[in-house]
């Protein structure tokens, strides 16, 4: 499933970063660590500019990271997609017909196994793996999802999009994530994101 039209998404945490995003060739961003009161105008400006906006539901100041907060993000703010580590938040976003992104921290084999189980249960549109160095585990993740388990449906690589984020510092690291099977990466550096787009 192809969710993203570009291989990089910008993680935006300040108004200044957002303004620079609007003036960039980047098509999508993730809003995080911003105050709730700023989001309505930010979303309006982004949509006027033809940009796609995902909101990290767990990282909005002044908003509960629960089903009610997610309903507000989807129905009142009109976000294009929701990112969260919380199953109920993503289930709420799906009911609102928004793109769902499950954020997984892969720190060991146990977190990988739990992540596979959670993906099977939630069936998100996309999974963001952190840190990006965890891209080395993508083949194992996909193999685990396609392996039959009692009472669970399999998930193929075509059913899900993968993102990698965190600690990316160079075009070579981005390429490594994409070569391992990620559809896109998330970056906090607008300069690196734009530079990468110019290289491909």
Secondary structure by P-SEA (a helix, b strand, c coil): cccccccbbbbcccaaaaaaaaaccccbbbbccccccccaaaaaaaaaabbbbbbcccccccccccaaaaaaacccccccccccccaaaaaaaaaaccbbbbbbbbccaaaaaaaaaaaaaccccbbbbcccccccaaaaaaaaaacccccbbbbccccbbbbbbcccccaaaaaaaaaacccbbbbccaaaaaaaaaac
